[in-house]
């Protein structure tokens, strides 16, 4: 009996005696993946091995007059009790012939339906093989009593055990694929090491880096066929876009040009719905809330000293600090600042002028964060005044609009696209190139990579390209957004931006006593910790000794490429724990994997799903303003404010794109579209994760009852598994 059998069956002697006297059948299920070209017309054969090392005769999965092994389907074959096997099935071998390479049917399917893949016309994507134990009337309670003894976590509806053999690979005609139970091994423990080596070699050919923008992020050179959208997802997405465009086209044809804010507000009722901010967007308390639970909640910082470049004095904020002086407010941790100096002197499309503002906030006696001063450029000067609520209402309103205009550039370039979509694109490429699909860390992270490369490829083509949405509807344009990304990627650090609590701590806002109301923090930290608990359960199981960590060469490759410079075929992550020899502790691995899963889920959700709520009513969070940055205080008329806003067509484009971006694509976090971990520890960890997420969801719903403004974007029911939109 081999090592796998020993682990599976500590009570094998008892189990063997039980099975000797029972009439047991097996039911074989072959699950073909739901991918383009996944099905095959080839002849498929399977051999099963039990824990005694006995093998079945080759089993054909092909039935007469039946179209077996088609995309997204399950082919089932029954095995009689005289198949020569007894007890747990611990290994399978599967292969196919090249019959479909030469059939007329395969050619027709390829031409008419595109049912082919990068692997060849007869390629077959086998997701998994399941072997089900079929209990007969002669099976007694003794068999049920052995279920726990063999530590099998999967059962059929009838109570029999199910042994799962995930392959999740393309099956070509020139190989026999051996699959161990659960197929979850560190490389040094894998009995199919040569096959593993071939898998990684093939992945490195398919997943190659390309730095498409000088100094920019690591991106995929050519999108592998495996990464393309499923037909269902693609058509749902495309149909929704067509519906939104049709609804706004009607508005464009039937309404007159709006000349006032009230005219503009009417558009939303007649088309895509009113953003909730539409009646409060002018309020100062709302401007404060945007910093705490808007799409860009990671800028606000505790201020202990007014920067020399910020021309704010006691007189500037007189009457705005309750009964405190500015010095007292600073000393009592009541002053906060947003400094967007990273945008200073940013070169934008058509030489559009972009501000680089500083904004000062006061936490008043009601614990509300209120804006008290805005300076639109970094350097003091007579042409760079400081605006305050003491100015005329529209003067102050325009200053807030220009601040939000710049923060919108930062949000799209860094918080949203840069630090989630594009940062994770490099990580996805690196993971495929260095970790085998059999590696437990690959299986742990893979559900969170679904459609990420596809949406990035399509998004950059359609939205972040010359003449695309960013180029026309945002001040920075494509020229500016990639320059801002370069600046941001040079600043990103794993030990700061990569971990939510450390990032909050670096801004002085982790402590609830300092900033009592901060929904992004209060929902984000518990969710991050739930992800970390899940990751810890899986990682510590597989690396239960120091030797397992140090001997894992795939893990060393992975870390090395994560930190290799972007212009040298790497991801370019900075301050990742470990050294040139790899990770030094299991805790370091946990932190890195947690960061990746959290970024693909909660990080993207916080930055993405309320885009319509923030951007759609353009004055609230303007991606573009049509005049230069003000250099003097002026009392604006409503007509002058309307002239700052984009025209009707551009406004409708902003509405449609942000509505589309705010739609959810994949399942809720923890409800995995495709299961990768089938081993008992992985299954149990996922179950506990799902329970933790349900508890968190209830807690967040309760918190929303008493909040100043609803914040549901980090509710696990809202947060998807991956970046797919």
C-alpha positions in Angstrom: 0.0 0.0 0.0 1.5 3.4 -1.1 1.8 6.5 1.0 -1.3 8.1 -0.4 -3.3 5.0 0.6 -2.0 5.1 4.1 -3.1 8.7 4.5 -6.5 8.0 3.1 -7.2 4.7 4.9 -5.8 4.3 8.4 -8.5 1.7 9.1 -7.9 -0.2 5.8 -7.9 -3.7 7.4 -11.4 -3.2 8.7 -12.5 -1.6 5.5 -11.1 -4.4 3.3 -13.0 -7.1 5.3 -16.2 -5.0 4.9 -15.9 -4.7 1.1 -15.0 -8.4 0.6 -18.6 -9.3 1.4 -20.5 -6.5 -0.4 -21.6 -6.1 -4.0 -20.2 -2.6 -4.8 -20.4 -0.8 -8.1 -18.7 2.4 -9.3 -20.0 5.2 -11.4 -17.4 7.1 -13.4 -18.1 10.7 -14.3 -15.9 12.7 -16.7 -16.5 16.4 -16.5 -15.5 18.5 -19.5 -14.7 22.1 -18.8 -16.8 25.0 -20.0 -14.2 26.6 -22.3 -14.1 27.4 -25.9 -13.1 24.3 -27.8 -13.2 22.1 -24.6 -15.2 19.2 -26.1 -13.8 16.4 -28.2 -15.0 13.6 -30.5 -12.0 11.5 -29.8 -12.2 8.1 -28.1 -11.5 8.6 -24.4 -10.2 5.8 -22.1 -9.8 5.7 -18.3 -8.1 3.2 -16.0 -8.9 3.2 -12.3 -6.5 2.1 -9.5 -7.7 1.1 -6.0 -5.7 1.4 -2.8 -4.3 -2.2 -3.3 -2.7 -1.2 -6.5 -5.2 -3.1 -8.6 -6.1 -1.6 -12.0 -9.3 -1.8 -14.0 -9.3 -2.7 -17.6 -9.4 0.4 -19.9 -12.8 2.0 -19.7 -14.2 3.7 -22.8 -16.3 6.8 -22.1 -17.8 6.8 -25.6 -21.3 5.5 -26.2 -22.9 4.6 -29.5 -25.0 7.4 -31.1 -24.2 9.7 -28.2 -22.2 13.0 -28.4 -20.0 12.5 -25.4 -17.4 14.7 -23.7 -18.8 17.9 -25.0 -18.1 21.4 -23.6 -19.6 21.9 -20.1 -21.0 18.3 -20.0 -20.6 15.3 -17.8 -20.2 11.8 -19.3 -21.1 8.9 -17.0 -20.1 5.3 -17.3 -21.2 2.5 -14.9 -18.8 -0.1 -13.7 -20.0 -3.5 -12.6 -19.0 -5.2 -9.3 -16.8 -7.6 -11.2 -14.5 -4.8 -12.5 -11.7 -6.1 -10.3 -11.5 -3.2 -7.9 -12.4 -3.0 -4.2 -12.5 0.0 -1.8 -11.1 3.5 -2.3 -10.0 4.6 -5.7 -6.7 6.4 -5.3 -5.5 7.1 -8.9 -6.8 7.3 -12.4 -5.1 7.4 -15.8 -6.8 9.0 -18.8 -6.0 9.4 -22.4 -7.6 9.9 -25.8 -6.8 8.9 -29.3 -6.5 11.3 -32.3 -9.6 10.1 -34.0 -11.2 13.6 -34.0 -8.2 15.1 -35.7 -9.3 13.5 -39.0 -13.1 13.3 -38.7 -15.4 15.4 -40.9 -17.4 16.2 -37.8 -14.4 17.9 -36.2 -13.8 20.0 -39.3 -17.4 21.1 -39.5 -17.5 22.0 -35.8 -14.3 24.0 -36.2 -15.5 26.0 -39.2 -19.1 26.6 -38.1 -18.8 26.9 -34.4 -15.2 27.7 -33.6 -15.0 24.6 -31.5 -11.2 24.4 -31.5 -8.5 25.5 -29.2 -4.9 26.5 -29.0 -4.2 22.9 -28.2 -5.4 21.5 -31.6 -8.7 20.6 -33.2 -9.2 17.4 -31.1 -8.0 18.9 -27.8 -10.1 18.2 -24.8 -10.3 20.2 -21.6 -10.9 17.7 -18.8 -11.9 19.5 -15.6 -12.1 16.4 -13.4 -12.9 12.8 -13.1 -15.2 11.6 -10.3 -15.6 8.0 -9.2 -18.8 7.5 -7.2 -19.4 4.5 -4.9 -22.8 3.1 -5.6 -24.2 1.4 -2.5 -26.3 -1.7 -3.1 -29.0 -3.3 -1.0 -26.3 -5.7 0.4 -24.2 -2.8 1.7 -24.7 -2.6 5.4 -24.0 0.1 8.1 -20.4 -1.1 8.4 -19.6 0.6 5.1 -21.1 3.9 6.3 -19.1 3.6 9.5 -15.9 3.5 7.5 -16.4 6.8 5.8 -14.8 8.9 8.5 -12.0 6.3 8.7 -10.9 7.0 5.2 -11.3 10.8 5.6 -13.3 11.2 2.5 -15.1 14.5 2.5 -17.2 13.9 -0.7 -20.4 11.9 -0.7 -23.0 11.2 -3.3 -26.7 11.9 -2.8 -27.2 8.2 -1.9 -24.5 8.3 0.8 -21.7 6.6 -1.1 -18.3 8.1 -1.3 -17.0 10.1 -4.2 -13.3 10.3 -5.1 -12.3 13.4 -7.0 -9.4 13.6 -9.5 -9.1 17.1 -10.8 -7.0 17.6 -13.9 -8.1 21.0 -15.2 -5.8 20.7 -18.2 -6.0 20.2 -21.9 -5.7 16.6 -22.8 -3.7 16.0 -26.0 -3.4 12.7 -28.0 0.2 12.1 -27.3 0.1 11.7 -23.5 -1.3 9.5 -20.8 -2.3 11.6 -17.8 -2.0 10.1 -14.4 -4.1 11.9 -11.7 -3.7 11.2 -8.0 -6.6 11.7 -5.6 -7.3 15.5 -5.2 -4.1 16.3 -7.3 -2.8 18.7 -4.7 1.0 18.4 -4.2 4.1 20.5 -3.6 6.5 19.8 -6.4 8.9 17.8 -4.3 6.0 15.4 -3.4 4.4 15.0 -6.8 4.6 11.4 -8.2 4.0 12.9 -11.7 7.0 15.2 -11.7 7.8 14.9 -15.4 4.2 15.8 -16.4 4.3 18.7 -14.0 7.5 20.0 -15.7 5.9 19.8 -19.1 2.8 21.7 -17.9 5.0 24.6 -16.6 7.0 24.6 -19.8 3.8 24.9 -21.9 2.4 27.7 -19.6 5.6 29.7 -20.0 5.2 29.6 -23.7 1.6 30.7 -23.5 1.9 33.3 -20.7 4.6 35.8 -21.7 5.1 39.3 -20.3 4.9 42.4 -22.4 5.5 45.9 -21.1 3.2 47.7 -23.6 3.8 51.1 -22.1 7.4 52.2 -21.3 7.8 52.1 -17.5 4.3 50.7 -17.2 2.9 47.5 -15.7 3.6 43.9 -16.7 0.9 42.8 -19.1 0.1 39.7 -21.1 1.7 39.6 -24.6 -1.1 37.6 -26.2 -4.3 36.5 -24.4 -4.3 32.7 -24.0 -7.5 31.0 -25.2 -8.0 29.6 -21.7 -8.4 33.2 -20.4 -11.1 34.4 -22.8 -14.6 35.1 -21.5 -17.1 32.3 -21.5 -19.8 32.7 -24.1 -22.4 33.3 -21.5 -20.4 35.9 -19.6 -19.4 37.7 -22.9 -23.0 37.9 -24.2 -24.5 39.0 -20.9 -21.9 41.8 -20.7 -22.4 42.8 -24.3 -26.2 42.8 -24.1 -26.2 44.9 -21.0 -24.0 47.5 -22.8 -26.3 47.6 -25.8 -29.3 48.1 -23.5 -27.7 51.0 -21.7 -26.7 52.6 -24.9 -30.2 52.3 -26.3 -31.7 53.9 -23.2 -29.3 56.9 -23.3 -29.8 57.3 -27.1 -33.4 57.8 -26.5 -32.6 60.6 -24.0 -30.2 62.2 -26.5 -33.0 62.3 -29.2 -35.9 63.4 -27.0 -34.5 65.9 -24.6 -33.4 69.4 -25.2 -29.9 70.5 -24.2 -29.8 71.1 -20.5 -28.8 74.5 -19.4 -29.3 74.2 -15.6 -28.5 71.6 -13.0 -32.2 70.8 -12.7 -32.3 70.0 -16.4 -29.4 67.7 -16.0 -31.0 65.9 -13.0 -34.1 65.1 -15.1 -31.9 63.0 -17.4 -31.3 60.3 -14.8 -34.9 59.6 -13.9 -35.6 59.1 -17.6 -32.7 56.7 -18.3 -30.3 54.8 -15.9 -31.6 55.9 -12.5 -30.7 58.7 -10.1 -27.4 58.3 -8.2 -28.2 58.7 -4.5 -25.9 61.7 -4.2 -27.9 63.8 -6.7 -29.6 66.0 -4.0 -26.7 66.2 -1.5 -23.6 66.6 -3.7 -23.1 70.3 -2.8 -23.1 69.6 1.0 -19.8 69.8 2.9 -20.6 66.7 5.0 -21.0 64.8 1.8 -17.6 66.0 0.6 -16.2 64.6 3.8 -18.0 61.3 3.4 -16.6 60.8 -0.1 -13.1 60.6 1.5 -14.3 57.9 4.0 -16.5 55.6 1.8 -16.2 56.8 -1.8 -14.4 55.1 -4.6 -11.1 56.5 -3.4 -11.1 56.0 0.4 -7.3 55.6 0.7 -6.1 59.2 0.6 -7.3 60.7 3.8 -4.4 61.1 6.3 -4.1 62.3 9.9 -2.4 65.7 9.9 -0.2 66.7 12.8 1.4 69.7 11.1 0.3 71.9 8.2 2.7 71.5 5.3 4.8 74.5 4.5 3.5 74.4 0.9 -0.2 74.7 2.2 -1.0 78.4 2.8 -3.3 77.8 5.8 -3.1 79.8 9.0 -5.2 80.4 12.0 -7.0 83.2 10.2 -7.7 81.0 7.2 -9.9 78.6 9.1 -11.2 81.0 11.7 -14.7 80.0 12.8 -14.5 76.5 11.2 -13.1 74.6 14.1 -15.9 74.8 16.8 -14.2 76.4 19.8 -10.6 75.2 19.0 -7.7 77.0 17.5 -5.9 75.4 14.6 -3.0 74.5 16.9 -5.3 72.8 19.4 -7.1 70.9 16.6 -3.8 69.6 15.3 -2.6 68.6 18.7 -5.9 66.8 19.5 -5.8 64.8 16.2 -8.8 66.6 14.7 -7.2 67.7 11.5 -6.9 65.4 8.4 -5.4 66.1 5.0 -5.6 64.8 1.4 -2.5 65.6 -0.6 -2.6 64.7 -4.3 1.0 65.9 -5.0 1.5 62.7 -7.2 -0.5 64.5 -9.9 1.7 67.6 -9.9 2.8 68.7 -13.4 1.1 65.7 -15.0 1.1 65.9 -18.7 -2.4 65.4 -20.0 -4.0 64.9 -23.4 -4.1 68.1 -25.5 -2.2 69.9 -22.8 -5.3 70.0 -20.6 -4.5 71.5 -17.2 -4.9 69.4 -14.2 -4.7 70.6 -10.6 -2.6 69.0 -7.9 -4.6 69.9 -4.8 -4.4 69.7 -1.0 -7.6 69.6 1.0 -7.8 70.0 4.8 -10.6 68.5 6.9 -11.8 69.0 10.5 -13.4 66.2 12.6 -16.1 68.2 14.4 -17.8 67.6 17.8 -20.4 65.4 16.0 -17.5 63.2 14.6 -18.3 64.4 11.1 -15.4 65.0 8.7 -15.8 68.5 7.3 -13.7 70.2 4.6 -12.2 73.5 5.8 -9.6 74.5 3.2 -8.6 73.6 -0.4 -5.6 74.7 -2.3 -5.6 73.6 -6.0 -1.8 73.7 -6.7 1.1 72.5 -4.6 3.1 75.7 -4.3 2.0 78.8 -2.5 1.4 81.8 -4.7 -0.8 84.8 -5.4 -2.3 82.9 -8.2 -3.0 79.9 -6.0 -5.5 80.9 -3.4 -6.8 78.8 -0.5 -10.6 78.3 -0.7 -12.7 77.8 2.5 -16.4 77.5 3.4 -16.3 81.2 4.3 -16.0 82.0 0.5 -19.2 82.6 -1.6 -21.1 79.3 -1.9 -20.4 78.7 -5.6 -16.7 79.7 -5.2 -16.3 77.0 -2.6 -18.3 74.6 -4.7 -16.1 75.0 -7.7 -13.0 74.4 -5.6 -14.5 71.1 -4.3 -15.3 70.1 -7.9 -11.7 70.8 -9.0 -10.4 68.7 -6.1 -12.7 65.8 -7.0 -11.7 66.1 -10.6 -8.1 65.4 -9.7 -9.0 62.6 -7.2 -11.0 61.0 -10.0 -7.8 60.8 -12.1 -6.0 59.3 -9.2 -8.8 56.8 -8.6 -8.9 55.5 -12.1 -5.2 55.4 -12.7 -4.1 54.0 -9.4 -6.7 52.9 -6.9 -8.8 51.2 -9.6 -6.9 50.3 -12.8 -3.3 50.4 -11.5 -3.4 48.9 -8.1 -6.0 46.2 -8.9 -6.5 45.3 -12.6 -2.9 45.9 -13.8 -1.0 45.0 -10.7 -2.8 41.7 -10.5 -2.4 41.0 -14.3 1.4 40.6 -13.7 0.7 38.4 -10.7 -1.6 36.1 -12.7 1.0 35.8 -15.5 3.7 35.0 -12.9 1.5 32.4 -11.2 0.8 30.5 -14.4 4.4 30.6 -15.4 5.8 29.2 -12.1 3.2 27.3 -10.1 1.8 24.0 -11.5 -2.0 23.6 -11.6 -1.3 20.8 -9.1 0.3 23.3 -6.6 -1.9 24.0 -3.6 -1.1 27.7 -3.9 -2.2 27.8 -7.5 -5.4 26.1 -6.5 -5.9 28.5 -3.7 -5.5 31.6 -5.9 -7.0 30.4 -9.2 -10.7 31.2 -8.4 -9.7 34.8 -7.9 -8.0 35.1 -11.4 -11.2 34.3 -13.4 -11.6 36.6 -16.4 -9.0 39.1 -15.1 -6.7 38.9 -18.1 -9.7 39.0 -20.5 -11.3 42.1 -18.9 -7.9 43.8 -18.9 -7.2 43.1 -22.5 -10.7 44.2 -23.6 -10.8 47.1 -21.2 -7.5 48.6 -22.4 -8.6 48.2 -26.0 -11.9 49.9 -25.5 -11.5 52.3 -22.6 -7.8 53.1 -22.2 -6.8 53.7 -25.7 -6.4 56.7 -28.0 -9.9 58.0 -28.6 -11.4 55.7 -26.0 -13.4 56.6 -22.9 -10.5 57.7 -20.7 -9.0 59.7 -23.5 -12.2 61.7 -24.1 -14.0 61.7 -20.7 -11.1 62.3 -18.3 -8.8 65.3 -18.0 -5.7 63.2 -18.0 -6.5 61.2 -21.1 -4.4 58.1 -22.1 -1.2 60.2 -22.0 -1.8 61.2 -18.4 -3.2 57.9 -17.0 -0.2 55.9 -18.0 2.2 58.5 -16.6 0.3 58.5 -13.4 0.4 54.7 -13.3 4.2 54.9 -13.7 4.5 57.2 -10.8 2.2 55.1 -8.7 3.8 51.8 -9.5 7.2 53.2 -8.5 5.7 54.1 -5.0 3.7 50.9 -4.4 5.2 48.8 -1.6 4.0 45.4 -0.4 4.5 46.2 3.3 2.4 49.3 3.0 -0.2 49.4 0.1 -0.2 45.6 0.0 -1.7 45.1 3.5 -4.8 47.0 4.5 -4.0 47.5 8.2 -0.5 48.6 7.5 -1.7 50.9 4.8 -4.3 52.5 7.2 -1.7 52.7 9.9 0.7 54.5 7.5 -2.0 57.2 7.1 -2.7 57.4 10.9 -6.3 56.3 10.5 -6.3 52.7 11.7 -7.3 53.7 15.3 -11.1 54.2 15.7 -10.4 56.7 18.5 -8.7 58.9 15.9 -11.3 58.6 13.2 -14.5 57.0 14.6 -16.5 56.9 11.3 -14.6 55.2 8.5 -16.7 52.5 6.7 -13.9 51.5 4.3 -11.7 50.6 7.3 -14.4 49.1 9.5 -15.6 46.7 6.8 -12.3 46.2 5.0 -10.2 45.1 7.9 -12.5 42.3 9.1 -12.9 41.0 5.5 -9.2 41.1 4.9 -8.7 39.1 8.1 -11.3 36.5 7.1 -9.4 36.0 3.9 -6.2 35.7 5.8 -7.7 33.1 8.1 -8.8 31.0 5.1 -5.3 31.3 3.5 -3.6 30.4 6.7 -5.6 27.2 7.1 -4.6 26.0 3.6 -1.0 27.2 3.6 0.0 25.9 7.1 -1.3 22.5 6.2 0.8 22.1 3.2 3.9 23.8 4.7 3.8 22.0 8.1 7.6 21.8 8.2 10.4 24.2 7.4 11.8 21.7 5.0 8.7 21.7 2.8 9.0 25.5 2.5 12.7 25.5 1.6 12.4 22.6 -0.8 9.6 24.0 -2.9 11.4 25.2 -6.0 8.2 26.4 -7.7 7.5 28.7 -4.8 11.1 30.1 -5.2 10.6 30.7 -8.9 7.3 32.4 -8.2 8.7 34.8 -5.6 11.7 35.6 -7.7 9.6 36.6 -10.7 7.2 38.6 -8.5 10.1 40.9 -7.5 12.0 40.9 -10.8 11.9 44.3 -12.5 9.0 44.9 -15.0 11.5 45.7 -17.8 13.2 42.4 -17.2 10.3 39.9 -17.5 9.0 40.3 -14.0 6.1 41.8 -12.0 8.2 44.4 -10.2 6.5 44.2 -6.8 8.6 46.0 -4.2 9.3 45.0 -0.6 7.9 41.5 -0.9 9.1 39.5 2.1 11.9 37.0 1.7 15.2 37.2 -0.1 17.0 35.7 -3.1 16.6 32.2 -1.6 12.8 32.6 -1.4 10.4 33.0 1.5 11.9 32.7 4.9 8.7 31.7 6.8 5.2 30.4 6.2 3.9 33.7 7.6 5.5 35.5 4.7 3.8 33.2 2.2 0.4 33.7 4.0 0.8 37.5 3.8 1.6 37.5 0.1 -1.2 35.1 -0.9 -3.6 37.0 1.3 -2.7 40.3 -0.4 -3.3 38.8 -3.8 -6.7 37.3 -3.0 -7.8 40.5 -1.1 -6.7 42.8 -3.9 -8.7 40.7 -6.5 -11.8 40.8 -4.3 -12.2 43.5 -1.6 -9.6 45.9 -3.1 -11.3 45.9 -6.5 -14.8 46.0 -5.0 -14.1 49.0 -2.9 -12.7 50.9 -6.0 -15.2 49.7 -8.6 -18.8 49.0 -7.8 -20.0 52.5 -6.8 -18.6 54.2 -9.9 -22.1 55.0 -11.2 -23.0 56.4 -7.8 -20.0 58.7 -7.8 -19.3 59.5 -11.4 -22.7 59.4 -13.2 -24.0 62.8 -11.9 -20.9 64.5 -13.3 -20.7 67.6 -11.0 -20.4 65.3 -8.0 -17.2 63.6 -9.1 -16.2 65.1 -12.5 -13.8 63.1 -14.6 -13.3 66.1 -16.7 -13.9 69.9 -16.4 -13.9 72.1 -19.5 -12.0 75.1 -18.1 -8.5 75.7 -16.7 -7.7 75.5 -13.0 -8.9 78.8 -11.4 -6.2 81.1 -10.3 -8.3 83.5 -8.4 -11.4 83.5 -6.3 -14.6 84.2 -8.2 -18.3 84.0 -7.5 -19.6 81.7 -10.2 -23.1 81.8 -11.7 -24.9 78.5 -12.3 -24.5 79.1 -16.1 -20.7 79.3 -15.6 -20.7 76.1 -13.6 -22.7 74.4 -16.3 -20.2 75.5 -18.9 -17.5 73.7 -16.9 -19.3 70.4 -17.4 -18.9 68.1 -20.4 -21.5 68.2 -23.2 -24.5 66.0 -23.5 -22.9 63.2 -25.5 -19.9 62.9 -23.2 -22.2 63.0 -20.1 -24.2 60.1 -21.5 -21.0 58.2 -22.3 -19.9 58.7 -18.7 -23.2 57.4 -17.4 -23.2 54.3 -19.6 -19.6 53.3 -18.9 -19.8 53.8 -15.2 -23.1 51.9 -15.1 -21.5 49.0 -16.9 -18.4 49.1 -14.7 -20.6 49.0 -11.6 -22.3 45.7 -12.6 -21.1 42.6 -11.0 -19.6 39.8 -13.1 -18.6 36.7 -11.1 -20.1 35.0 -8.0 -19.9 36.4 -4.5 -16.6 35.9 -2.6 -16.3 32.3 -1.5 -18.9 31.0 -3.9 -16.4 29.8 -6.4 -17.3 29.4 -10.0 -14.9 26.5 -10.3 -13.6 24.4 -7.4 -9.9 23.7 -7.4 -9.3 22.4 -3.8 -10.8 19.0 -3.2 -8.6 17.7 -0.4 -10.2 17.5 3.0 -8.3 20.4 4.5 -9.0 22.7 1.5 -12.7 21.8 1.5 -13.0 22.4 5.2 -11.2 25.7 5.0 -13.5 26.8 2.2 -16.5 25.9 4.2 -15.3 27.8 7.3 -14.5 30.7 5.0 -18.0 30.7 3.7 -19.4 30.7 7.3 -17.1 33.6 8.2 -18.3 35.6 5.2 -21.9 35.0 6.1 -21.3 36.3 9.6 -19.4 39.3 8.3 -22.3 40.1 5.9 -24.8 40.1 8.8 -22.5 42.4 10.8 -22.1 44.8 7.9 -25.8 45.0 7.3 -26.3 45.8 11.0 -23.7 48.6 10.9 -25.4 50.1 7.9 -28.5 50.7 9.9 -26.8 53.4 12.0 -24.4 54.8 9.4 -24.6 58.3 8.1 -24.7 56.9 4.5 -25.1 53.4 3.4 -21.9 51.5 2.5 -22.5 48.0 1.2 -19.6 47.7 -1.2 -17.5 45.4 1.0 -20.4 43.2 2.1 -19.3 39.7 1.1 -22.6 39.3 -0.8 -21.5 42.2 -3.0 -17.8 41.5 -3.3 -17.0 39.1 -6.2 -14.3 36.5 -6.3 -12.3 38.2 -9.0 -11.7 41.2 -11.2 -14.0 40.5 -14.1 -15.4 43.9 -14.9 
